[in-house]
Amino acid sequence: MSSISKQQKQQDITPEARDHFYEILYGRRDVRGQFLPDDVPDDVLTNILHAAHHAPSVGLSQPWNFILIRDAERRRKIYDAFVKANDEAAEMFDEGRRSHYQSLKLQGILDTPLNVCITCDRKRGGPVVLGKTHQAEMDLYSTVCAVQNFWLAARAENVGVGWVSIIQKEKLIELLDLPDGVVPVAYLCVGYVSEFLKKPELELAQWEKRTQLEDMIYTDTWGQK
């Protein structure tokens, strides 16, 4: 066997590892109402953070930071900011949809012992970053890759994650003392859960359902089946 063949063999993913990956991927959930108060051990959290930190990033700029939020008073203030934004959001839906919206549980800020805010430093790497020269938003997309890695690693550790986006960005910047140029990308509720639901909670609540893949695929140009 050639050295190249040996190297390729070492890099091949086994069928068992592949199956486990898809099990984790399809078992990931945006957790809202199943959190337990149990602490996530430091070694487990470190594994999850390492996975997030190994996400791809534009120009290897690694624009993310991870703020671990355990302080009860600070989380209470963030929860209050959610409540205000959630009330505003409810008014944006028509009357029939509004009552359904208000019945949904959309966060677990106070239910978990740990919240994590993943931020993006828009200045990291200096004024010119490889890959950002014509698409300046690539640092934000890179940070979202870190969020996805965090989420999948958490699921592999049997830890639940819920993404709370119904908060004014400016309020999070204020409450977390973020410096100029650093923006919040994902505010996450993190903790063990009583169960991982078989389907997304919003699907079970009949808010939305998953679109068929074939309806999402075009060829060569937009709209071309």
PyMOL CGO cylinders between C-alpha atoms (Angstrom):
from pymol import cmd
from pymol.cgo import CYLINDER

trace = [
    CYLINDER, 0.00, 0.00, 0.00, 1.37, 3.42, -0.96, 0.3, 1, 1, 1, 1, 1, 1,
    CYLINDER, 1.37, 3.42, -0.96, 1.93, 6.14, 1.66, 0.3, 1, 1, 1, 1, 1, 1,
    CYLINDER, 1.93, 6.14, 1.66, -0.96, 8.12, 0.11, 0.3, 1, 1, 1, 1, 1, 1,
    CYLINDER, -0.96, 8.12, 0.11, -3.26, 5.11, 0.38, 0.3, 1, 1, 1, 1, 1, 1,
    CYLINDER, -3.26, 5.11, 0.38, -2.24, 4.59, 4.02, 0.3, 1, 1, 1, 1, 1, 1,
    CYLINDER, -2.24, 4.59, 4.02, -2.93, 8.25, 4.80, 0.3, 1, 1, 1, 1, 1, 1,
    CYLINDER, -2.93, 8.25, 4.80, -6.32, 8.07, 3.10, 0.3, 1, 1, 1, 1, 1, 1,
    CYLINDER, -6.32, 8.07, 3.10, -7.16, 4.92, 5.04, 0.3, 1, 1, 1, 1, 1, 1,
    CYLINDER, -7.16, 4.92, 5.04, -6.36, 6.68, 8.31, 0.3, 1, 1, 1, 1, 1, 1,
    CYLINDER, -6.36, 6.68, 8.31, -8.66, 9.56, 7.37, 0.3, 1, 1, 1, 1, 1, 1,
    CYLINDER, -8.66, 9.56, 7.37, -11.60, 7.42, 6.28, 0.3, 1, 1, 1, 1, 1, 1,
    CYLINDER, -11.60, 7.42, 6.28, -14.66, 7.63, 8.51, 0.3, 1, 1, 1, 1, 1, 1,
    CYLINDER, -14.66, 7.63, 8.51, -15.94, 4.22, 9.53, 0.3, 1, 1, 1, 1, 1, 1,
    CYLINDER, -15.94, 4.22, 9.53, -19.56, 3.29, 8.78, 0.3, 1, 1, 1, 1, 1, 1,
    CYLINDER, -19.56, 3.29, 8.78, -20.21, 3.22, 12.54, 0.3, 1, 1, 1, 1, 1, 1,
    CYLINDER, -20.21, 3.22, 12.54, -18.84, 6.74, 13.01, 0.3, 1, 1, 1, 1, 1, 1,
    CYLINDER, -18.84, 6.74, 13.01, -20.85, 7.96, 10.03, 0.3, 1, 1, 1, 1, 1, 1,
    CYLINDER, -20.85, 7.96, 10.03, -24.05, 6.48, 11.46, 0.3, 1, 1, 1, 1, 1, 1,
    CYLINDER, -24.05, 6.48, 11.46, -23.36, 8.04, 14.86, 0.3, 1, 1, 1, 1, 1, 1,
    CYLINDER, -23.36, 8.04, 14.86, -22.81, 11.42, 13.20, 0.3, 1, 1, 1, 1, 1, 1,
    CYLINDER, -22.81, 11.42, 13.20, -26.18, 11.31, 11.47, 0.3, 1, 1, 1, 1, 1, 1,
    CYLINDER, -26.18, 11.31, 11.47, -27.83, 10.11, 14.68, 0.3, 1, 1, 1, 1, 1, 1,
    CYLINDER, -27.83, 10.11, 14.68, -26.48, 13.22, 16.43, 0.3, 1, 1, 1, 1, 1, 1,
    CYLINDER, -26.48, 13.22, 16.43, -27.35, 15.51, 13.52, 0.3, 1, 1, 1, 1, 1, 1,
    CYLINDER, -27.35, 15.51, 13.52, -30.96, 14.37, 13.19, 0.3, 1, 1, 1, 1, 1, 1,
    CYLINDER, -30.96, 14.37, 13.19, -31.37, 14.15, 16.97, 0.3, 1, 1, 1, 1, 1, 1,
    CYLINDER, -31.37, 14.15, 16.97, -30.38, 17.78, 17.59, 0.3, 1, 1, 1, 1, 1, 1,
    CYLINDER, -30.38, 17.78, 17.59, -33.21, 19.88, 19.00, 0.3, 1, 1, 1, 1, 1, 1,
    CYLINDER, -33.21, 19.88, 19.00, -33.79, 23.51, 19.91, 0.3, 1, 1, 1, 1, 1, 1,
    CYLINDER, -33.79, 23.51, 19.91, -34.68, 22.81, 23.54, 0.3, 1, 1, 1, 1, 1, 1,
    CYLINDER, -34.68, 22.81, 23.54, -37.27, 25.01, 25.19, 0.3, 1, 1, 1, 1, 1, 1,
    CYLINDER, -37.27, 25.01, 25.19, -39.23, 23.27, 27.90, 0.3, 1, 1, 1, 1, 1, 1,
    CYLINDER, -39.23, 23.27, 27.90, -37.35, 20.12, 28.93, 0.3, 1, 1, 1, 1, 1, 1,
    CYLINDER, -37.35, 20.12, 28.93, -34.40, 21.56, 30.89, 0.3, 1, 1, 1, 1, 1, 1,
    CYLINDER, -34.40, 21.56, 30.89, -33.23, 20.13, 34.21, 0.3, 1, 1, 1, 1, 1, 1,
    CYLINDER, -33.23, 20.13, 34.21, -31.40, 22.17, 36.90, 0.3, 1, 1, 1, 1, 1, 1,
    CYLINDER, -31.40, 22.17, 36.90, -28.35, 19.86, 36.93, 0.3, 1, 1, 1, 1, 1, 1,
    CYLINDER, -28.35, 19.86, 36.93, -24.94, 21.47, 36.34, 0.3, 1, 1, 1, 1, 1, 1,
    CYLINDER, -24.94, 21.47, 36.34, -22.97, 20.60, 33.22, 0.3, 1, 1, 1, 1, 1, 1,
    CYLINDER, -22.97, 20.60, 33.22, -19.56, 19.31, 34.42, 0.3, 1, 1, 1, 1, 1, 1,
    CYLINDER, -19.56, 19.31, 34.42, -16.52, 21.38, 33.47, 0.3, 1, 1, 1, 1, 1, 1,
    CYLINDER, -16.52, 21.38, 33.47, -14.96, 18.61, 31.39, 0.3, 1, 1, 1, 1, 1, 1,
    CYLINDER, -14.96, 18.61, 31.39, -18.14, 18.17, 29.34, 0.3, 1, 1, 1, 1, 1, 1,
    CYLINDER, -18.14, 18.17, 29.34, -18.45, 21.91, 28.80, 0.3, 1, 1, 1, 1, 1, 1,
    CYLINDER, -18.45, 21.91, 28.80, -14.80, 22.05, 27.76, 0.3, 1, 1, 1, 1, 1, 1,
    CYLINDER, -14.80, 22.05, 27.76, -15.39, 19.33, 25.16, 0.3, 1, 1, 1, 1, 1, 1,
    CYLINDER, -15.39, 19.33, 25.16, -18.30, 21.32, 23.72, 0.3, 1, 1, 1, 1, 1, 1,
    CYLINDER, -18.30, 21.32, 23.72, -16.34, 24.57, 23.66, 0.3, 1, 1, 1, 1, 1, 1,
    CYLINDER, -16.34, 24.57, 23.66, -13.37, 22.87, 21.98, 0.3, 1, 1, 1, 1, 1, 1,
    CYLINDER, -13.37, 22.87, 21.98, -15.70, 21.60, 19.26, 0.3, 1, 1, 1, 1, 1, 1,
    CYLINDER, -15.70, 21.60, 19.26, -17.10, 25.10, 18.76, 0.3, 1, 1, 1, 1, 1, 1,
    CYLINDER, -17.10, 25.10, 18.76, -13.60, 26.57, 18.61, 0.3, 1, 1, 1, 1, 1, 1,
    CYLINDER, -13.60, 26.57, 18.61, -12.69, 24.12, 15.84, 0.3, 1, 1, 1, 1, 1, 1,
    CYLINDER, -12.69, 24.12, 15.84, -15.32, 25.51, 13.48, 0.3, 1, 1, 1, 1, 1, 1,
    CYLINDER, -15.32, 25.51, 13.48, -14.17, 26.82, 10.09, 0.3, 1, 1, 1, 1, 1, 1,
    CYLINDER, -14.17, 26.82, 10.09, -13.61, 30.58, 9.93, 0.3, 1, 1, 1, 1, 1, 1,
    CYLINDER, -13.61, 30.58, 9.93, -12.89, 33.03, 7.15, 0.3, 1, 1, 1, 1, 1, 1,
    CYLINDER, -12.89, 33.03, 7.15, -9.14, 33.60, 6.85, 0.3, 1, 1, 1, 1, 1, 1,
    CYLINDER, -9.14, 33.60, 6.85, -8.72, 31.50, 10.01, 0.3, 1, 1, 1, 1, 1, 1,
    CYLINDER, -8.72, 31.50, 10.01, -9.75, 34.67, 11.85, 0.3, 1, 1, 1, 1, 1, 1,
    CYLINDER, -9.75, 34.67, 11.85, -11.66, 32.81, 14.61, 0.3, 1, 1, 1, 1, 1, 1,
    CYLINDER, -11.66, 32.81, 14.61, -13.87, 35.83, 15.36, 0.3, 1, 1, 1, 1, 1, 1,
    CYLINDER, -13.87, 35.83, 15.36, -15.83, 34.18, 18.16, 0.3, 1, 1, 1, 1, 1, 1,
    CYLINDER, -15.83, 34.18, 18.16, -15.79, 34.43, 21.94, 0.3, 1, 1, 1, 1, 1, 1,
    CYLINDER, -15.79, 34.43, 21.94, -17.85, 32.45, 24.45, 0.3, 1, 1, 1, 1, 1, 1,
    CYLINDER, -17.85, 32.45, 24.45, -19.38, 34.25, 27.44, 0.3, 1, 1, 1, 1, 1, 1,
    CYLINDER, -19.38, 34.25, 27.44, -20.46, 31.81, 30.15, 0.3, 1, 1, 1, 1, 1, 1,
    CYLINDER, -20.46, 31.81, 30.15, -23.32, 33.34, 32.12, 0.3, 1, 1, 1, 1, 1, 1,
    CYLINDER, -23.32, 33.34, 32.12, -24.15, 31.78, 35.46, 0.3, 1, 1, 1, 1, 1, 1,
    CYLINDER, -24.15, 31.78, 35.46, -24.96, 34.84, 37.58, 0.3, 1, 1, 1, 1, 1, 1,
    CYLINDER, -24.96, 34.84, 37.58, -28.65, 34.69, 38.54, 0.3, 1, 1, 1, 1, 1, 1,
    CYLINDER, -28.65, 34.69, 38.54, -29.16, 38.46, 38.64, 0.3, 1, 1, 1, 1, 1, 1,
    CYLINDER, -29.16, 38.46, 38.64, -27.67, 38.99, 35.20, 0.3, 1, 1, 1, 1, 1, 1,
    CYLINDER, -27.67, 38.99, 35.20, -29.76, 36.17, 33.75, 0.3, 1, 1, 1, 1, 1, 1,
    CYLINDER, -29.76, 36.17, 33.75, -32.86, 37.72, 35.35, 0.3, 1, 1, 1, 1, 1, 1,
    CYLINDER, -32.86, 37.72, 35.35, -32.14, 41.00, 33.55, 0.3, 1, 1, 1, 1, 1, 1,
    CYLINDER, -32.14, 41.00, 33.55, -31.68, 39.14, 30.28, 0.3, 1, 1, 1, 1, 1, 1,
    CYLINDER, -31.68, 39.14, 30.28, -34.92, 37.28, 30.90, 0.3, 1, 1, 1, 1, 1, 1,
    CYLINDER, -34.92, 37.28, 30.90, -36.70, 40.60, 31.47, 0.3, 1, 1, 1, 1, 1, 1,
    CYLINDER, -36.70, 40.60, 31.47, -35.28, 41.81, 28.14, 0.3, 1, 1, 1, 1, 1, 1,
    CYLINDER, -35.28, 41.81, 28.14, -36.67, 38.67, 26.50, 0.3, 1, 1, 1, 1, 1, 1,
    CYLINDER, -36.67, 38.67, 26.50, -40.13, 39.25, 28.01, 0.3, 1, 1, 1, 1, 1, 1,
    CYLINDER, -40.13, 39.25, 28.01, -40.22, 42.81, 26.67, 0.3, 1, 1, 1, 1, 1, 1,
    CYLINDER, -40.22, 42.81, 26.67, -39.12, 41.72, 23.19, 0.3, 1, 1, 1, 1, 1, 1,
    CYLINDER, -39.12, 41.72, 23.19, -41.48, 38.74, 23.23, 0.3, 1, 1, 1, 1, 1, 1,
    CYLINDER, -41.48, 38.74, 23.23, -44.45, 40.99, 24.02, 0.3, 1, 1, 1, 1, 1, 1,
    CYLINDER, -44.45, 40.99, 24.02, -43.44, 43.22, 21.12, 0.3, 1, 1, 1, 1, 1, 1,
    CYLINDER, -43.44, 43.22, 21.12, -43.09, 40.21, 18.84, 0.3, 1, 1, 1, 1, 1, 1,
    CYLINDER, -43.09, 40.21, 18.84, -46.57, 38.93, 19.72, 0.3, 1, 1, 1, 1, 1, 1,
    CYLINDER, -46.57, 38.93, 19.72, -48.10, 42.16, 18.46, 0.3, 1, 1, 1, 1, 1, 1,
    CYLINDER, -48.10, 42.16, 18.46, -46.52, 41.60, 15.04, 0.3, 1, 1, 1, 1, 1, 1,
    CYLINDER, -46.52, 41.60, 15.04, -48.70, 38.56, 14.34, 0.3, 1, 1, 1, 1, 1, 1,
    CYLINDER, -48.70, 38.56, 14.34, -52.33, 38.69, 13.31, 0.3, 1, 1, 1, 1, 1, 1,
    CYLINDER, -52.33, 38.69, 13.31, -54.88, 38.00, 16.01, 0.3, 1, 1, 1, 1, 1, 1,
    CYLINDER, -54.88, 38.00, 16.01, -55.32, 34.29, 15.29, 0.3, 1, 1, 1, 1, 1, 1,
    CYLINDER, -55.32, 34.29, 15.29, -51.61, 33.60, 15.07, 0.3, 1, 1, 1, 1, 1, 1,
    CYLINDER, -51.61, 33.60, 15.07, -50.87, 35.80, 18.10, 0.3, 1, 1, 1, 1, 1, 1,
    CYLINDER, -50.87, 35.80, 18.10, -52.65, 33.59, 20.63, 0.3, 1, 1, 1, 1, 1, 1,
    CYLINDER, -52.65, 33.59, 20.63, -50.81, 30.55, 19.29, 0.3, 1, 1, 1, 1, 1, 1,
    CYLINDER, -50.81, 30.55, 19.29, -47.51, 32.43, 19.54, 0.3, 1, 1, 1, 1, 1, 1,
    CYLINDER, -47.51, 32.43, 19.54, -48.19, 33.44, 23.13, 0.3, 1, 1, 1, 1, 1, 1,
    CYLINDER, -48.19, 33.44, 23.13, -48.84, 29.81, 24.08, 0.3, 1, 1, 1, 1, 1, 1,
    CYLINDER, -48.84, 29.81, 24.08, -45.35, 28.73, 22.99, 0.3, 1, 1, 1, 1, 1, 1,
    CYLINDER, -45.35, 28.73, 22.99, -42.41, 28.41, 25.39, 0.3, 1, 1, 1, 1, 1, 1,
    CYLINDER, -42.41, 28.41, 25.39, -39.54, 30.09, 23.56, 0.3, 1, 1, 1, 1, 1, 1,
    CYLINDER, -39.54, 30.09, 23.56, -36.69, 30.15, 26.08, 0.3, 1, 1, 1, 1, 1, 1,
    CYLINDER, -36.69, 30.15, 26.08, -35.13, 28.53, 29.14, 0.3, 1, 1, 1, 1, 1, 1,
    CYLINDER, -35.13, 28.53, 29.14, -33.04, 31.43, 30.41, 0.3, 1, 1, 1, 1, 1, 1,
    CYLINDER, -33.04, 31.43, 30.41, -33.88, 30.87, 34.07, 0.3, 1, 1, 1, 1, 1, 1,
    CYLINDER, -33.88, 30.87, 34.07, -34.42, 27.11, 33.79, 0.3, 1, 1, 1, 1, 1, 1,
    CYLINDER, -34.42, 27.11, 33.79, -30.79, 26.18, 33.19, 0.3, 1, 1, 1, 1, 1, 1,
    CYLINDER, -30.79, 26.18, 33.19, -27.72, 26.73, 35.39, 0.3, 1, 1, 1, 1, 1, 1,
    CYLINDER, -27.72, 26.73, 35.39, -25.78, 28.01, 32.38, 0.3, 1, 1, 1, 1, 1, 1,
    CYLINDER, -25.78, 28.01, 32.38, -26.38, 30.46, 29.53, 0.3, 1, 1, 1, 1, 1, 1,
    CYLINDER, -26.38, 30.46, 29.53, -23.77, 31.00, 26.83, 0.3, 1, 1, 1, 1, 1, 1,
    CYLINDER, -23.77, 31.00, 26.83, -23.51, 33.98, 24.51, 0.3, 1, 1, 1, 1, 1, 1,
    CYLINDER, -23.51, 33.98, 24.51, -21.39, 33.40, 21.40, 0.3, 1, 1, 1, 1, 1, 1,
    CYLINDER, -21.39, 33.40, 21.40, -20.14, 36.70, 20.02, 0.3, 1, 1, 1, 1, 1, 1,
    CYLINDER, -20.14, 36.70, 20.02, -18.39, 37.90, 16.87, 0.3, 1, 1, 1, 1, 1, 1,
    CYLINDER, -18.39, 37.90, 16.87, -15.53, 40.40, 17.00, 0.3, 1, 1, 1, 1, 1, 1,
    CYLINDER, -15.53, 40.40, 17.00, -16.02, 42.31, 13.72, 0.3, 1, 1, 1, 1, 1, 1,
    CYLINDER, -16.02, 42.31, 13.72, -12.50, 43.84, 14.05, 0.3, 1, 1, 1, 1, 1, 1,
    CYLINDER, -12.50, 43.84, 14.05, -10.59, 40.62, 14.62, 0.3, 1, 1, 1, 1, 1, 1,
    CYLINDER, -10.59, 40.62, 14.62, -7.79, 40.11, 12.13, 0.3, 1, 1, 1, 1, 1, 1,
    CYLINDER, -7.79, 40.11, 12.13, -7.49, 43.81, 11.34, 0.3, 1, 1, 1, 1, 1, 1,
    CYLINDER, -7.49, 43.81, 11.34, -8.95, 45.93, 8.52, 0.3, 1, 1, 1, 1, 1, 1,
    CYLINDER, -8.95, 45.93, 8.52, -8.17, 43.37, 5.77, 0.3, 1, 1, 1, 1, 1, 1,
    CYLINDER, -8.17, 43.37, 5.77, -8.96, 39.69, 6.37, 0.3, 1, 1, 1, 1, 1, 1,
    CYLINDER, -8.96, 39.69, 6.37, -8.49, 36.98, 3.76, 0.3, 1, 1, 1, 1, 1, 1,
    CYLINDER, -8.49, 36.98, 3.76, -11.94, 36.04, 2.47, 0.3, 1, 1, 1, 1, 1, 1,
    CYLINDER, -11.94, 36.04, 2.47, -13.68, 39.16, 3.84, 0.3, 1, 1, 1, 1, 1, 1,
    CYLINDER, -13.68, 39.16, 3.84, -12.43, 41.55, 1.17, 0.3, 1, 1, 1, 1, 1, 1,
    CYLINDER, -12.43, 41.55, 1.17, -15.66, 41.31, -0.86, 0.3, 1, 1, 1, 1, 1, 1,
    CYLINDER, -15.66, 41.31, -0.86, -18.07, 39.75, 1.63, 0.3, 1, 1, 1, 1, 1, 1,
    CYLINDER, -18.07, 39.75, 1.63, -17.56, 41.52, 4.94, 0.3, 1, 1, 1, 1, 1, 1,
    CYLINDER, -17.56, 41.52, 4.94, -20.27, 39.48, 6.65, 0.3, 1, 1, 1, 1, 1, 1,
    CYLINDER, -20.27, 39.48, 6.65, -18.25, 36.26, 6.40, 0.3, 1, 1, 1, 1, 1, 1,
    CYLINDER, -18.25, 36.26, 6.40, -17.06, 36.68, 9.99, 0.3, 1, 1, 1, 1, 1, 1,
    CYLINDER, -17.06, 36.68, 9.99, -20.67, 36.48, 11.14, 0.3, 1, 1, 1, 1, 1, 1,
    CYLINDER, -20.67, 36.48, 11.14, -21.22, 33.33, 9.09, 0.3, 1, 1, 1, 1, 1, 1,
    CYLINDER, -21.22, 33.33, 9.09, -18.03, 31.87, 10.57, 0.3, 1, 1, 1, 1, 1, 1,
    CYLINDER, -18.03, 31.87, 10.57, -19.40, 32.47, 14.06, 0.3, 1, 1, 1, 1, 1, 1,
    CYLINDER, -19.40, 32.47, 14.06, -22.62, 30.72, 13.13, 0.3, 1, 1, 1, 1, 1, 1,
    CYLINDER, -22.62, 30.72, 13.13, -20.48, 27.70, 12.17, 0.3, 1, 1, 1, 1, 1, 1,
    CYLINDER, -20.48, 27.70, 12.17, -19.12, 27.77, 15.73, 0.3, 1, 1, 1, 1, 1, 1,
    CYLINDER, -19.12, 27.77, 15.73, -22.69, 27.85, 17.03, 0.3, 1, 1, 1, 1, 1, 1,
    CYLINDER, -22.69, 27.85, 17.03, -23.57, 24.78, 14.97, 0.3, 1, 1, 1, 1, 1, 1,
    CYLINDER, -23.57, 24.78, 14.97, -20.47, 22.93, 16.21, 0.3, 1, 1, 1, 1, 1, 1,
    CYLINDER, -20.47, 22.93, 16.21, -21.41, 23.86, 19.79, 0.3, 1, 1, 1, 1, 1, 1,
    CYLINDER, -21.41, 23.86, 19.79, -24.94, 22.55, 19.26, 0.3, 1, 1, 1, 1, 1, 1,
    CYLINDER, -24.94, 22.55, 19.26, -23.91, 19.24, 17.70, 0.3, 1, 1, 1, 1, 1, 1,
    CYLINDER, -23.91, 19.24, 17.70, -21.20, 18.60, 20.29, 0.3, 1, 1, 1, 1, 1, 1,
    CYLINDER, -21.20, 18.60, 20.29, -23.69, 19.33, 23.06, 0.3, 1, 1, 1, 1, 1, 1,
    CYLINDER, -23.69, 19.33, 23.06, -26.08, 16.79, 21.58, 0.3, 1, 1, 1, 1, 1, 1,
    CYLINDER, -26.08, 16.79, 21.58, -23.25, 14.23, 21.45, 0.3, 1, 1, 1, 1, 1, 1,
    CYLINDER, -23.25, 14.23, 21.45, -22.75, 14.89, 25.19, 0.3, 1, 1, 1, 1, 1, 1,
    CYLINDER, -22.75, 14.89, 25.19, -26.52, 14.55, 25.83, 0.3, 1, 1, 1, 1, 1, 1,
    CYLINDER, -26.52, 14.55, 25.83, -26.70, 18.25, 26.72, 0.3, 1, 1, 1, 1, 1, 1,
    CYLINDER, -26.70, 18.25, 26.72, -29.59, 20.35, 25.46, 0.3, 1, 1, 1, 1, 1, 1,
    CYLINDER, -29.59, 20.35, 25.46, -29.26, 23.76, 23.80, 0.3, 1, 1, 1, 1, 1, 1,
    CYLINDER, -29.26, 23.76, 23.80, -31.92, 26.38, 23.12, 0.3, 1, 1, 1, 1, 1, 1,
    CYLINDER, -31.92, 26.38, 23.12, -31.19, 29.45, 20.96, 0.3, 1, 1, 1, 1, 1, 1,
    CYLINDER, -31.19, 29.45, 20.96, -32.98, 32.60, 22.17, 0.3, 1, 1, 1, 1, 1, 1,
    CYLINDER, -32.98, 32.60, 22.17, -33.17, 35.23, 19.43, 0.3, 1, 1, 1, 1, 1, 1,
    CYLINDER, -33.17, 35.23, 19.43, -36.12, 37.24, 20.76, 0.3, 1, 1, 1, 1, 1, 1,
    CYLINDER, -36.12, 37.24, 20.76, -33.96, 39.85, 22.52, 0.3, 1, 1, 1, 1, 1, 1,
    CYLINDER, -33.96, 39.85, 22.52, -32.90, 43.27, 21.28, 0.3, 1, 1, 1, 1, 1, 1,
    CYLINDER, -32.90, 43.27, 21.28, -29.26, 43.02, 20.18, 0.3, 1, 1, 1, 1, 1, 1,
    CYLINDER, -29.26, 43.02, 20.18, -28.50, 46.42, 21.73, 0.3, 1, 1, 1, 1, 1, 1,
    CYLINDER, -28.50, 46.42, 21.73, -29.85, 45.25, 25.09, 0.3, 1, 1, 1, 1, 1, 1,
    CYLINDER, -29.85, 45.25, 25.09, -27.58, 42.20, 25.06, 0.3, 1, 1, 1, 1, 1, 1,
    CYLINDER, -27.58, 42.20, 25.06, -24.60, 44.40, 24.21, 0.3, 1, 1, 1, 1, 1, 1,
    CYLINDER, -24.60, 44.40, 24.21, -25.45, 46.56, 27.24, 0.3, 1, 1, 1, 1, 1, 1,
    CYLINDER, -25.45, 46.56, 27.24, -26.12, 43.73, 29.69, 0.3, 1, 1, 1, 1, 1, 1,
    CYLINDER, -26.12, 43.73, 29.69, -22.98, 41.79, 28.72, 0.3, 1, 1, 1, 1, 1, 1,
    CYLINDER, -22.98, 41.79, 28.72, -20.69, 44.84, 28.54, 0.3, 1, 1, 1, 1, 1, 1,
    CYLINDER, -20.69, 44.84, 28.54, -19.63, 44.03, 24.98, 0.3, 1, 1, 1, 1, 1, 1,
    CYLINDER, -19.63, 44.03, 24.98, -16.93, 46.36, 23.63, 0.3, 1, 1, 1, 1, 1, 1,
    CYLINDER, -16.93, 46.36, 23.63, -17.26, 48.32, 20.39, 0.3, 1, 1, 1, 1, 1, 1,
    CYLINDER, -17.26, 48.32, 20.39, -17.16, 46.06, 17.37, 0.3, 1, 1, 1, 1, 1, 1,
    CYLINDER, -17.16, 46.06, 17.37, -18.23, 42.91, 19.24, 0.3, 1, 1, 1, 1, 1, 1,
    CYLINDER, -18.23, 42.91, 19.24, -21.77, 41.74, 18.51, 0.3, 1, 1, 1, 1, 1, 1,
    CYLINDER, -21.77, 41.74, 18.51, -23.88, 38.92, 19.97, 0.3, 1, 1, 1, 1, 1, 1,
    CYLINDER, -23.88, 38.92, 19.97, -24.63, 36.18, 17.45, 0.3, 1, 1, 1, 1, 1, 1,
    CYLINDER, -24.63, 36.18, 17.45, -26.27, 33.48, 19.58, 0.3, 1, 1, 1, 1, 1, 1,
    CYLINDER, -26.27, 33.48, 19.58, -27.68, 33.52, 23.10, 0.3, 1, 1, 1, 1, 1, 1,
    CYLINDER, -27.68, 33.52, 23.10, -27.92, 29.90, 24.20, 0.3, 1, 1, 1, 1, 1, 1,
    CYLINDER, -27.92, 29.90, 24.20, -29.60, 28.17, 27.14, 0.3, 1, 1, 1, 1, 1, 1,
    CYLINDER, -29.60, 28.17, 27.14, -27.50, 25.11, 27.98, 0.3, 1, 1, 1, 1, 1, 1,
    CYLINDER, -27.50, 25.11, 27.98, -28.25, 22.19, 30.26, 0.3, 1, 1, 1, 1, 1, 1,
    CYLINDER, -28.25, 22.19, 30.26, -29.30, 18.59, 30.70, 0.3, 1, 1, 1, 1, 1, 1,
    CYLINDER, -29.30, 18.59, 30.70, -32.85, 17.72, 29.71, 0.3, 1, 1, 1, 1, 1, 1,
    CYLINDER, -32.85, 17.72, 29.71, -35.57, 15.28, 30.70, 0.3, 1, 1, 1, 1, 1, 1,
    CYLINDER, -35.57, 15.28, 30.70, -35.87, 14.18, 27.07, 0.3, 1, 1, 1, 1, 1, 1,
    CYLINDER, -35.87, 14.18, 27.07, -34.98, 15.10, 23.51, 0.3, 1, 1, 1, 1, 1, 1,
    CYLINDER, -34.98, 15.10, 23.51, -38.22, 15.33, 21.57, 0.3, 1, 1, 1, 1, 1, 1,
    CYLINDER, -38.22, 15.33, 21.57, -38.73, 13.10, 18.53, 0.3, 1, 1, 1, 1, 1, 1,
    CYLINDER, -38.73, 13.10, 18.53, -39.53, 16.13, 16.37, 0.3, 1, 1, 1, 1, 1, 1,
    CYLINDER, -39.53, 16.13, 16.37, -38.81, 19.88, 16.65, 0.3, 1, 1, 1, 1, 1, 1,
    CYLINDER, -38.81, 19.88, 16.65, -40.99, 21.44, 19.32, 0.3, 1, 1, 1, 1, 1, 1,
    CYLINDER, -40.99, 21.44, 19.32, -42.48, 24.00, 16.93, 0.3, 1, 1, 1, 1, 1, 1,
    CYLINDER, -42.48, 24.00, 16.93, -43.50, 21.18, 14.61, 0.3, 1, 1, 1, 1, 1, 1,
    CYLINDER, -43.50, 21.18, 14.61, -45.14, 19.31, 17.47, 0.3, 1, 1, 1, 1, 1, 1,
    CYLINDER, -45.14, 19.31, 17.47, -46.93, 22.53, 18.44, 0.3, 1, 1, 1, 1, 1, 1,
    CYLINDER, -46.93, 22.53, 18.44, -48.15, 22.80, 14.82, 0.3, 1, 1, 1, 1, 1, 1,
    CYLINDER, -48.15, 22.80, 14.82, -46.49, 26.17, 14.32, 0.3, 1, 1, 1, 1, 1, 1,
    CYLINDER, -46.49, 26.17, 14.32, -44.60, 25.02, 11.22, 0.3, 1, 1, 1, 1, 1, 1,
    CYLINDER, -44.60, 25.02, 11.22, -43.53, 21.79, 9.54, 0.3, 1, 1, 1, 1, 1, 1,
    CYLINDER, -43.53, 21.79, 9.54, -40.38, 20.76, 7.70, 0.3, 1, 1, 1, 1, 1, 1,
    CYLINDER, -40.38, 20.76, 7.70, -40.38, 21.50, 3.99, 0.3, 1, 1, 1, 1, 1, 1,
    CYLINDER, -40.38, 21.50, 3.99, -39.60, 18.65, 1.60, 0.3, 1, 1, 1, 1, 1, 1,
    CYLINDER, -39.60, 18.65, 1.60, -35.97, 18.68, 0.41, 0.3, 1, 1, 1, 1, 1, 1,
    CYLINDER, -35.97, 18.68, 0.41, -36.92, 18.43, -3.27, 0.3, 1, 1, 1, 1, 1, 1,
    CYLINDER, -36.92, 18.43, -3.27, -38.77, 21.74, -2.98, 0.3, 1, 1, 1, 1, 1, 1,
    CYLINDER, -38.77, 21.74, -2.98, -35.51, 23.41, -1.90, 0.3, 1, 1, 1, 1, 1, 1,
    CYLINDER, -35.51, 23.41, -1.90, -33.25, 22.29, -4.76, 0.3, 1, 1, 1, 1, 1, 1,
    CYLINDER, -33.25, 22.29, -4.76, -32.70, 24.24, -7.98, 0.3, 1, 1, 1, 1, 1, 1,
    CYLINDER, -32.70, 24.24, -7.98, -30.30, 23.60, -10.87, 0.3, 1, 1, 1, 1, 1, 1,
    CYLINDER, -30.30, 23.60, -10.87, -27.90, 26.23, -12.20, 0.3, 1, 1, 1, 1, 1, 1,
    CYLINDER, -27.90, 26.23, -12.20, -30.24, 29.20, -11.62, 0.3, 1, 1, 1, 1, 1, 1,
    CYLINDER, -30.24, 29.20, -11.62, -32.87, 30.24, -9.07, 0.3, 1, 1, 1, 1, 1, 1,
    CYLINDER, -32.87, 30.24, -9.07, -36.21, 28.53, -9.63, 0.3, 1, 1, 1, 1, 1, 1,
    CYLINDER, -36.21, 28.53, -9.63, -34.89, 26.06, -12.20, 0.3, 1, 1, 1, 1, 1, 1,
    CYLINDER, -34.89, 26.06, -12.20, -35.96, 22.54, -11.25, 0.3, 1, 1, 1, 1, 1, 1,
]
cmd.load_cgo(trace, "trace")
